[in-house]
Every structure is written in structure tokens, then in C-alpha cells.
Amino acid sequence: MVDAQMERWELLSGTWFRDRASERWRLASTRDGTVADPRLDEQDVAHLMGASREPASGEWFPPEIRYSPQTGALLRVTIPTLDFPWVPPYGAPALLPRLSPLAGGLRLTPRALALDGSQERSTNGQPDRTLPALPPGQYRFVVDGFGVACPTLVAVEPERGDLFVLLPESKTWIALERGAGESWAQGLQNPRGWRMEVVHTHGHATAYCPSASGLAAITPNAIGLSYAIEHAGEGPAVGGPVAWRGEIWVPVHGKGNVVQLVDKPYGAGGHTMLPTLAPVPHHGFEAPIFDDLHVNWPCAEGQLVLRLDAQGDKQCDWIAWPERVKPVFAMGWPYRSPNGMFWQLCVTDPGGRFEYVQMANAAPQAAPTDALSLCTGRACYQGTLRIDGDPWRAVRAPDHARTEIVAPLLESACDGAVVGLRMDAPDGVRALLHAADAPRRAVLQVEVRGRPAVPFGTLDVRSPWLAQLFVHDGYLWVGHPDLPQAVGWKLAA
């Protein structure tokens, strides 16, 4: 019961109550009618809503109030002004412009990655911050407002279908509960193929993920500690979704062991199914790569290509790899040349030589190379040598540099910095992959073009190249299933 001591205020952010005696404010419900979950601390609710704070007392006020009623002082804004969404795995939301010229799916992010105080970093350096521990799992991390004013970090566990939100004041993880609908849990046969898309429509952010029932459309509600979910398609997803030309596309296991593409328009009900001639890959698709003209889901057997034909209509092609080559997917990424062509590193059979094969082409060109290169999509590493340009034109790295390798994890399209792992590999990359179950020491480093690489920490985990990187609250975070918690390093302002 609300007595005469409580004032009711209807504001743009929602309905608030003000206690006349204590002058404390409390959210009653958001603008869309969501009532704050009682498990949430009032300070967490205030922070999520973008409430302001009185500098002297620390009291919270609704975001519409800019000056302290007691002192007249300007209230402190709690929403970070330079924090942006992060969509796993590489950070670019669907409705932001794609990396020039409109390429997506590569290990490229629009965020700057240069570290603060890089001259003081070292191999044995400790992280600047850590996040609270999560239950064991294969987590991916997404940052978005999800209906609130404050950028919110959500941990996604796709194999169990769990979502956890990090409370900004309590600094604890709390699970979001499914309001209705089936679970979206699914462990893709190929975890490298997992990805998410986030689209903002009608004032809501919807996260699209692969699921055991096709495409899962998830709408989290951080204030209500819940999420709504809808499914599109029949059959389990066999690859990651792509936001392309106003629609979300995902490959699913169709009848007759043939792939079908689910096509769901942004923010609209219903979906359509586009048949393909692609056989369901034995080990699932790799992560898709795409530009404004086509989407490519590669796998060991070939490539499923969604493209526009001469009339502007959408069509699907299935392109098998040339008989004499096998793609190398386990570490590294396709290369995108300055003319907009995608190239996949392959190994010849027989012979075991490496070459780059042009993608999305039934009669592809091939570019032989002397050595395996690991790639972000733009920068490549041959041993520990960074190559900015076509990797098949690079001079072979000296033998002493080939006892170590750098596996690039993420490159900034903003400042050109590449975050990677430096590891001993005296027997080569393929021997390293075959020993994936053994813990391995890997040095985290960041290298800006034209400057020496800066080591800033060390991982001692199995398959360190499976580390998940993300940016939140001005920090570069590194998560890995073998780490008890994600660790973070402050980024340069």
C-alpha cells in the first residue's frame, strides 16, 4: 500500500515513488510496465535505469532530474558515455555500418584495442580487473542496453541455454529466467561456427542465436530478470545466424539430410524457408563470412553461398572445394584481399603444401604459399611475423621465428592493433592442434602496425586459441572455459 508519505511521479523513464521523509526514490515500473524483480537491489535498479547520483551524499535520482534538490549541484551521470554494444564473437551490432567495405564475420572489430600504459605491461603482468566467477561453461559475452539505459553485460551459455546478467552495483551475476517458450539450448557440432546477431527494432533489442529448434529470437529484460523467446524454422541449426539485407538467415538441418535456410525479417512475425542443395555437413559449418553481396557458410565439404543474382533476387549455391585441396579451419580465419575477395587457407592432398583458394567461386583461383599463415581477415602472421597484405606474397619467415607462432584473436579496424597469443610450436601449428587437450602456456600480446608487440599477460589453459575476447566498460576482457573468471586489461582512452 502506498501511503500519503509516498509521492508518485510519472516520468519518461517510468513510474517512480519518492519518500517525502527520506527523499529517497524507488522505481515502481519501467515505461513498458515492467516491475523490477524483487531480487534486485535498489541501487542496481537505479544504475540500470540510468539514474543520476548526488555527488556528496551518493543518493540516486531518476535520470530526468539533473540537479540536486538539496544543494543545486549538478548530479553525476552514471551511464558511460563511450561504452558501446558488443555482439559475440567480434563486436559489431547488425545495424551499425559493417567494416569497410561492408564486410562481416571476420576477426575484426570497430573498437580500438590499444592498452592503457602499454609501456608498463609485461609477460607476467596481472590483469587490471576480474569479473565474478560464473558456473562452469562455454560462455560468450554480449553488451547491450536490452531495454535499460545502462550498457549491460550478459553471459551466454549456449550448450545449456543459460543467460546471466552482471549487476552493475552488486557486481554479481544473476540468472535470467525464461518467461515462455521452449529452451534455446544447443551445442553446435562445431563451436567455432557459433555467433549471435543483435537487432534493435520497435524500441527493443533482440538477440538471434542458433538453437535446437532453428533460429532463437531472444529478448532479455534486465529489470524483470527474465527473457522472452520465439523460434523460427524446423530442425536444429547447423551454423550461426547472419543479419543480411534486413533479414536474419540461419542454416538448419532439413529433411533428406539437406540444408535449408531460415529467413526471418527484422522485428517481424513469421519466417520463410529457402531450400538449398547443400548436404548437411558432418561437423557443422564454420562461422559465416559476408559482405553486401553474399553470405558464405564454409565447411569441410564445401561452401553454402547466399547471394543476389543479376535481377537482385536471392539465390543459394552449393560449391564443393576443389578435389585436390582441404580447407584449414582450426586456427586463423579467411583472408579478405583489398579487392573484396575472400580466400581460404587450404592444404593440398597429396603433397601437403599450402595455398589460398578463392571463395564463393565454382572455378576458383589459387595462390600457393610457402608456409601456413594465421589470419584475422586482414592481418596475417607467419610464425611471429605480422603481414599486412596478401599472405601468399610474403617473404618466408626465418627459421628461428618459426619455433614460435602468433595466433591472432582479434584485430581493430580502428587502430590496427591485433591481440594475439604467442606460443611455442617447434613442430608446427598442426602438431599444436593435435595436442589441444594438454595445457599450454600462451603469452597475450597486442601489436600495433609498425611498433613492437607488447606482451601483457599469460594464459596457461587447454586450447588457448579458444579464448573469448570482448570489450566492456573500457576494458579488454579475456574469457576461457579453463579460467575461473574473465580477466580484463584497461584500454587506452
C-alpha positions in Angstrom: 0.0 0.0 0.0 1.3 3.4 -0.9 0.5 5.9 1.9 0.5 9.7 1.8 4.2 9.8 2.6 4.9 8.4 -0.9 4.7 10.6 -4.0 4.1 9.0 -7.3 5.9 10.5 -10.3 5.2 9.6 -13.9 8.4 10.2 -15.9 9.7 9.3 -19.3 11.8 6.5 -17.8 8.8 5.0 -15.9 6.9 5.4 -12.7 8.9 6.3 -9.6 8.0 6.7 -5.9 9.5 9.4 -3.7 9.6 9.1 0.0 8.8 12.6 1.4 10.5 11.9 4.7 13.8 10.3 3.5 13.6 11.9 0.0 14.7 8.5 -1.5 13.5 7.5 -4.9 12.4 4.0 -5.9 11.4 2.7 -9.3 7.8 1.3 -9.4 7.8 0.2 -13.1 9.5 1.0 -16.4 7.8 2.8 -19.2 6.6 -0.5 -20.7 5.2 -1.6 -17.4 7.9 -4.0 -16.2 8.1 -4.2 -12.5 11.6 -4.5 -11.0 12.3 -8.1 -9.8 12.3 -8.1 -6.0 15.7 -9.9 -6.1 17.3 -6.8 -7.4 18.9 -4.3 -5.0 17.5 -0.8 -5.4 21.0 0.6 -6.3 21.3 -1.9 -9.1 17.8 -0.9 -10.4 18.7 2.8 -10.3 22.0 2.2 -12.1 20.3 0.1 -14.8 17.8 2.8 -15.3 20.5 5.4 -15.9 19.7 7.2 -12.6 22.0 10.1 -11.5 23.8 10.4 -8.2 24.2 13.3 -5.8 28.0 13.9 -5.5 28.1 14.5 -1.8 25.5 12.0 -0.4 25.6 9.4 -3.2 21.8 9.4 -3.3 20.1 8.2 -6.5 17.6 10.3 -8.6 15.6 9.4 -11.7 17.5 10.2 -14.9 15.2 13.1 -15.7 16.4 15.0 -12.6 19.7 16.8 -13.4 20.3 18.9 -10.3 20.3 18.0 -6.6 17.1 19.3 -4.9 19.1 19.7 -1.7 22.2 21.6 -3.0 21.5 22.5 -6.5 24.7 20.8 -7.6 24.8 19.0 -11.0 24.1 15.3 -10.5 26.7 12.8 -11.6 25.7 10.8 -14.7 26.3 7.0 -14.2 25.9 5.9 -17.8 29.3 5.6 -19.6 29.5 8.0 -22.5 31.9 5.9 -24.5 30.7 2.4 -24.0 29.2 0.6 -27.0 27.4 -2.6 -27.7 29.4 -5.8 -28.1 28.0 -8.7 -30.0 29.9 -12.0 -29.9 32.2 -13.0 -31.3 33.7 -9.8 -32.7 31.6 -6.9 -31.5 29.8 -5.3 -34.4 26.0 -4.9 -34.0 23.9 -5.7 -37.1 22.6 -2.2 -37.6 25.9 -0.4 -37.4 27.8 0.0 -40.7 29.9 -3.0 -41.5 33.6 -2.8 -41.7 34.6 -1.1 -44.9 33.6 -2.1 -47.5 30.6 -3.8 -45.7 32.4 -7.0 -44.7 31.4 -9.0 -41.7 32.2 -12.2 -39.8 36.0 -11.7 -39.8 38.1 -11.3 -36.7 37.8 -7.6 -37.0 36.1 -5.2 -34.5 35.3 -1.5 -34.8 36.7 -1.0 -31.3 40.2 0.4 -30.5 42.3 -2.3 -28.8 45.5 -0.4 -27.7 46.1 -0.9 -24.0 46.5 1.8 -21.4 50.0 2.1 -20.0 51.4 -0.3 -22.6 55.0 0.6 -21.7 54.4 -0.9 -18.3 53.0 -4.2 -19.4 54.9 -7.5 -19.3 54.5 -11.2 -20.0 54.0 -11.9 -16.3 51.7 -8.9 -15.8 48.5 -9.3 -13.8 45.1 -8.2 -15.1 43.7 -4.9 -14.0 40.3 -6.3 -13.1 38.5 -9.6 -12.9 34.8 -10.4 -13.2 32.9 -12.6 -10.7 33.1 -16.3 -11.4 30.3 -18.0 -13.4 29.2 -21.7 -13.2 31.5 -23.8 -15.4 30.5 -23.5 -19.1 31.3 -22.4 -22.6 30.4 -18.7 -22.3 30.1 -15.9 -24.9 29.5 -12.3 -23.8 27.2 -9.7 -25.2 26.8 -6.0 -24.1 23.7 -4.0 -24.9 21.1 -1.9 -23.1 18.4 -4.7 -23.5 15.6 -2.3 -22.6 17.5 -0.3 -19.9 19.7 2.8 -20.1 22.9 1.3 -18.8 25.1 -0.9 -21.1 24.6 -4.4 -19.6 26.9 -7.3 -19.7 25.2 -10.7 -20.4 27.0 -14.0 -20.2 25.5 -16.6 -22.7 25.9 -20.3 -22.2 24.6 -21.8 -25.5 25.0 -25.5 -24.6 22.7 -25.2 -21.6 20.6 -22.2 -22.8 21.5 -20.1 -19.8 21.7 -16.3 -19.6 23.3 -14.4 -16.7 23.3 -10.6 -16.3 26.1 -8.8 -14.4 24.5 -6.4 -11.8 26.4 -3.0 -12.1 26.4 -2.1 -8.4 26.3 -5.5 -6.6 29.0 -6.8 -9.1 27.4 -10.3 -9.1 25.9 -12.5 -11.8 22.2 -13.4 -11.6 20.3 -15.7 -14.0 17.6 -14.5 -16.3 14.5 -16.8 -16.3 12.7 -17.9 -19.4 9.2 -16.3 -19.4 7.6 -18.6 -22.0 8.6 -20.8 -24.9 11.0 -23.7 -25.4 14.6 -23.7 -24.3 17.1 -22.5 -26.9 19.9 -24.7 -25.7 22.1 -26.3 -28.3 25.7 -27.4 -28.6 26.7 -26.9 -32.2 28.8 -29.7 -33.6 31.3 -27.0 -34.5 31.6 -24.5 -31.7 33.7 -22.2 -33.9 30.5 -21.7 -36.0 28.6 -20.2 -33.1 27.7 -16.5 -33.3 25.0 -14.0 -32.4 23.3 -11.1 -34.0 21.5 -8.3 -32.1 19.0 -6.1 -33.8 17.2 -3.1 -32.4 13.6 -2.6 -33.7 10.5 -1.0 -32.1 12.5 0.1 -29.1 13.6 -3.4 -28.2 16.9 -5.3 -28.7 16.5 -8.9 -29.9 19.4 -11.4 -29.8 19.4 -14.1 -32.5 21.1 -17.4 -31.8 21.3 -20.9 -33.3 19.2 -23.4 -31.4 18.0 -27.0 -31.4 14.7 -25.6 -32.9 16.2 -23.5 -35.7 16.6 -19.8 -35.0 16.1 -18.5 -31.5 14.9 -14.8 -31.1 15.6 -13.8 -27.5 14.5 -10.5 -25.9 16.2 -10.1 -22.5 14.7 -7.9 -19.8 17.3 -6.9 -17.2 14.9 -5.2 -14.9 12.5 -8.1 -14.8 15.4 -10.7 -14.7 13.7 -12.6 -17.5 13.7 -13.1 -21.2 11.1 -13.9 -23.9 11.9 -16.3 -26.7 10.5 -17.3 -30.1 11.7 -19.9 -32.5 11.7 -19.9 -36.3 12.3 -22.9 -38.5 12.2 -26.6 -38.2 15.2 -28.8 -37.4 18.3 -27.9 -35.4 20.6 -25.1 -36.6 23.9 -26.3 -38.1 25.6 -22.9 -38.3 25.5 -19.3 -37.0 22.9 -16.6 -38.0 23.7 -13.6 -40.2 21.9 -10.3 -40.3 21.9 -9.5 -44.1 19.7 -7.2 -46.1 17.1 -6.6 -43.4 16.7 -10.3 -42.5 18.2 -12.9 -40.2 19.4 -16.0 -42.0 20.5 -19.3 -40.4 21.1 -22.8 -41.9 19.2 -25.7 -40.4 19.1 -29.5 -40.8 16.3 -30.1 -43.2 14.5 -33.2 -44.5 16.6 -35.6 -46.6 19.8 -34.5 -44.8 19.8 -31.3 -46.9 20.3 -27.8 -45.5 17.5 -25.3 -45.5 17.9 -21.6 -44.8 15.6 -19.9 -42.3 14.8 -16.3 -43.4 13.3 -14.1 -40.7 12.7 -10.3 -41.3 13.9 -7.9 -38.5 11.3 -7.3 -35.9 8.5 -9.1 -37.8 6.5 -12.2 -37.1 6.7 -15.2 -39.3 9.6 -16.6 -41.4 10.2 -18.4 -44.7 12.4 -21.3 -45.7 14.8 -21.2 -48.6 15.7 -24.7 -49.9 19.3 -25.4 -50.9 21.3 -28.3 -52.5 23.9 -28.3 -49.7 24.3 -31.6 -47.8 24.3 -31.2 -44.0 28.0 -31.0 -43.1 29.3 -33.8 -41.0 30.9 -31.5 -38.5 28.7 -28.4 -39.0 29.5 -25.1 -40.6 32.3 -22.7 -39.7 31.5 -19.1 -38.8 30.0 -17.4 -41.8 31.7 -14.5 -43.7 29.7 -12.0 -45.6 29.6 -8.7 -47.4 26.8 -6.6 -49.0 26.5 -9.0 -52.0 26.7 -12.5 -50.4 26.9 -14.7 -47.3 29.2 -17.7 -47.2 28.9 -20.6 -44.6 32.0 -22.7 -45.3 32.6 -26.3 -44.0 34.9 -29.2 -44.7 32.9 -30.4 -47.7 32.3 -27.0 -49.4 30.5 -23.6 -49.1 26.9 -22.7 -48.9 26.6 -19.3 -50.6 23.6 -17.0 -50.4 23.8 -14.2 -52.9 22.0 -11.8 -55.1 21.5 -12.7 -58.8 21.6 -10.3 -61.7 17.9 -9.4 -61.0 18.6 -8.7 -57.3 16.8 -11.9 -56.2 18.3 -14.1 -53.5 19.6 -17.5 -54.5 21.6 -20.3 -52.9 24.6 -22.1 -54.4 26.5 -25.1 -53.1 30.2 -25.0 -54.1 32.4 -28.0 -53.2 36.1 -27.5 -52.6 38.4 -28.5 -55.5 39.2 -32.2 -55.2 42.9 -31.7 -54.6 42.6 -29.4 -51.5 41.2 -29.5 -48.0 40.4 -26.3 -46.1 42.3 -25.5 -42.8 39.9 -24.1 -40.3 41.1 -24.9 -36.8 43.1 -21.7 -36.2 43.0 -18.5 -38.1 40.4 -17.1 -40.5 39.7 -16.5 -44.2 41.7 -13.6 -45.7 39.9 -10.7 -47.4 42.0 -9.0 -50.1 41.8 -5.3 -50.8 39.6 -6.0 -53.9 37.0 -7.6 -51.7 37.7 -11.3 -52.5 37.7 -13.8 -49.6 40.4 -16.5 -49.6 40.6 -19.7 -47.6 43.8 -21.3 -46.5 43.9 -24.9 -47.7 46.3 -27.8 -47.8 46.9 -29.9 -50.9 46.3 -33.6 -50.9 48.6 -35.3 -51.7 51.7 -33.1 -51.2 50.7 -31.2 -48.0 51.6 -27.8 -49.5 49.6 -24.7 -48.5 47.6 -22.5 -50.9 44.9 -19.9 -50.6 41.8 -20.7 -52.6 39.3 -18.1 -53.7 35.9 -18.5 -52.0 32.4 -18.3 -53.4 33.6 -19.3 -56.9 32.9 -22.6 -58.7 36.1 -22.1 -60.7 38.4 -20.5 -58.0 41.8 -19.1 -58.4 44.5 -20.5 -56.1 47.6 -18.8 -54.7 50.3 -21.1 -53.5 52.2 -20.1 -50.3 55.4 -21.3 -48.7 54.0 -21.5 -45.2 50.9 -21.6 -43.2 49.6 -18.1 -42.1 47.1 -17.4 -39.4 44.8 -14.6 -40.2 42.2 -12.1 -38.7 40.8 -11.5 -42.1 43.1 -8.6 -42.8 46.4 -9.0 -40.8 48.2 -12.4 -41.0 51.0 -14.0 -39.0 53.6 -16.3 -40.4 55.4 -17.6 -37.4 55.7 -14.4 -35.3 56.0 -12.1 -38.3 53.0 -9.8 -38.9 52.0 -9.5 -42.6 49.7 -6.6 -43.7 48.9 -7.6 -47.3 48.4 -10.8 -49.3 49.9 -13.6 -47.2 51.0 -15.6 -50.3 53.2 -12.7 -51.4 55.1 -12.6 -48.0 58.7 -13.5 -47.7 59.1 -16.8 -45.9 59.7 -16.2 -42.2 63.3 -17.0 -40.9 63.6 -20.4 -39.3 64.3 -19.1 -35.8 61.0 -17.2 -35.9 59.1 -20.4 -36.8 59.7 -22.1 -33.5 57.1 -19.7 -32.1 53.8 -18.7 -33.6 51.3 -15.9 -33.0 47.7 -16.9 -33.3 45.7 -13.7 -33.8 42.4 -13.5 -31.9 41.1 -10.1 -32.8 42.1 -7.0 -34.9 40.9 -3.5 -34.5 39.6 -1.8 -37.7 40.0 1.5 -35.8 43.7 1.5 -34.7 45.0 -1.6 -36.4 46.0 -3.3 -33.1 46.0 -7.1 -33.2 45.5 -9.1 -30.0 47.1 -12.5 -30.3 48.7 -15.4 -28.5 52.4 -16.1 -28.7 53.1 -19.9 -28.3 56.0 -22.3 -28.7 55.4 -24.5 -31.7 58.6 -26.3 -32.6 56.8 -29.0 -34.5 54.4 -26.6 -36.3 50.8 -25.4 -36.0 49.2 -28.8 -36.9 51.2 -30.6 -34.1 50.0 -27.9 -31.7 46.4 -28.5 -32.6 46.7 -32.3 -32.2 47.9 -31.6 -28.6 44.9 -29.4 -27.9 43.9 -31.3 -24.7 47.2 -30.5 -23.0 47.5 -27.2 -21.0 49.7 -24.8 -22.9 51.4 -21.5 -21.9 50.4 -18.7 -24.2 51.5 -15.1 -23.9 48.9 -12.5 -24.6 50.2 -9.7 -26.8 48.9 -6.6 -28.6 50.7 -5.4 -31.7 50.0 -2.1 -33.4 51.3 -1.9 -37.0 54.8 -0.6 -37.2 55.5 -1.0 -33.5 56.9 -3.9 -31.4 54.4 -6.3 -29.9 53.5 -5.6 -26.3 53.1 -8.7 -24.0 50.5 -8.0 -21.3 49.7 -11.4 -19.6 49.8 -15.1 -19.8 47.2 -17.9 -20.2 48.0 -21.5 -19.1 45.0 -23.4 -20.4 44.0 -26.1 -22.9 43.5 -24.8 -26.4 44.2 -21.2 -25.5 43.2 -20.1 -29.0 39.6 -20.8 -28.0 39.7 -17.7 -25.7 36.7 -15.4 -26.0 37.6 -11.6 -26.2 35.2 -8.8 -25.6 35.2 -5.1 -24.7 33.1 -3.7 -21.8 33.4 -0.7 -19.5 36.6 0.4 -21.1 38.4 -2.9 -20.6 39.5 -5.7 -22.9 38.3 -8.9 -21.3 39.5 -12.5 -21.9 37.4 -15.4 -21.0 38.2 -19.1 -21.4 36.4 -22.3 -20.1 39.5 -23.2 -18.1 39.7 -19.8 -16.4 37.7 -19.4 -13.2 36.7 -15.9 -14.2 37.2 -13.5 -17.1 40.2 -11.2 -16.7 40.4 -7.6 -18.0 43.0 -5.0 -19.0 42.2 -1.3 -19.3 42.1 0.1 -22.8 43.7 3.4 -23.7 41.2 6.3 -23.6 
